């Protein structure tokens, strides 16, 4: 069982910055790819960024150049540094992880990010 707990969401003005954190805990073997997804009201959940254990990174086009994903393998944590935030970034952000066992995918409970104009 993998538990993912996000933190760092909140209300920020457009152009501002926020950093999200996600910690993985529980009984598992090998956290592999970790990532962030988001879901805005009345929209489907979409991928924001993913990072493999080896450091390969993939970003959604909409956040390239503004968001930075990173992870600490020793602590089983993943971070999302968000800058130049736009109103369109308003969503619930979910942490995601895949493990060697149990494979998952595993999801956090989500953290709200609201960008005001």
C-alpha positions in Angstrom: 0.0 0.0 0.0 1.4 3.4 -1.0 0.1 6.5 0.6 0.7 9.8 -1.1 0.2 13.1 0.8 0.4 16.4 -1.1 1.0 19.8 0.5 1.7 23.3 -0.6 -1.5 24.3 -2.5 -3.3 27.6 -1.9 -4.4 30.9 -3.3 -2.0 32.9 -5.3 -2.2 35.9 -7.7 -1.6 35.5 -11.4 2.1 35.7 -12.0 2.9 34.3 -8.6 4.6 31.1 -7.5 3.8 28.0 -5.5 5.7 24.8 -4.7 3.8 21.6 -4.2 5.3 18.6 -2.3 4.3 15.0 -2.2 5.5 12.4 0.2 5.2 8.6 -0.4 4.9 6.3 2.6 3.6 2.9 3.4 4.6 -0.6 2.4 6.0 -0.8 -1.0 9.1 -1.8 -3.1 10.7 0.7 -5.4 8.9 4.0 -6.2 9.5 4.4 -10.0 7.8 7.2 -12.0 6.3 10.0 -9.9 4.3 12.8 -11.3 1.7 15.5 -11.0 -1.7 15.7 -12.6 -4.4 18.3 -12.3 -8.2 18.5 -12.7 -10.0 21.7 -13.2 -13.8 22.0 -12.7 -15.7 20.2 -15.4 -12.5 19.0 -17.1 -10.7 15.7 -17.3 -7.7 15.0 -15.2 -4.5 15.8 -17.2 -0.9 15.2 -16.8 1.3 18.1 -15.7 4.7 16.6 -15.3 6.3 13.2 -14.6 9.8 12.2 -13.5 11.4 8.8 -13.5 13.6 7.4 -10.8 16.5 8.1 -13.1 15.5 11.7 -13.6 13.8 11.6 -17.0 11.3 14.4 -17.1 8.2 15.0 -19.2 6.1 18.2 -19.1 2.7 19.1 -20.6 3.1 21.8 -23.2 1.0 24.2 -21.2 3.5 24.3 -18.3 6.8 24.0 -20.1 9.2 26.8 -19.1 7.0 27.7 -16.0 6.9 24.5 -13.9 9.8 22.4 -12.7 9.4 18.9 -11.3 12.0 17.3 -9.1 12.3 14.4 -6.7 14.3 13.1 -3.7 14.6 9.4 -4.1 16.0 8.9 -0.6 12.9 10.6 0.9 10.4 9.2 -1.7 9.3 12.8 -2.4 8.4 14.7 -5.5 8.0 18.4 -5.9 6.4 20.8 -8.4 7.7 24.3 -8.5 5.2 26.5 -10.3 6.1 30.0 -11.5 4.3 32.6 -13.7 1.0 31.1 -12.6 -2.0 31.8 -14.8 -5.7 31.5 -14.0 -5.9 28.5 -16.3 -3.6 26.7 -13.8 -6.4 26.7 -11.2 -7.2 23.1 -10.4 -6.9 20.3 -7.9 -3.3 18.9 -8.2 -2.8 15.2 -7.6 0.4 13.4 -6.9 0.8 10.1 -8.7 3.3 7.3 -8.3 4.0 3.9 -9.7 5.9 1.3 -7.7 7.5 -2.0 -8.3 5.1 -3.4 -5.8 2.3 -2.8 -5.4 2.4 -1.4 -9.0 -0.4 1.1 -8.8 -1.1 3.7 -10.1 -1.3 5.4 -6.7 -2.9 8.7 -6.1 -2.9 11.3 -3.4 -6.0 13.1 -2.2 -5.2 16.3 -4.1 -4.4 19.8 -3.2 -6.2 22.9 -4.4 -4.4 25.5 -6.4 -6.3 28.7 -7.1 -4.9 31.5 -9.2 -6.7 34.8 -9.0 -6.4 37.7 -11.5 
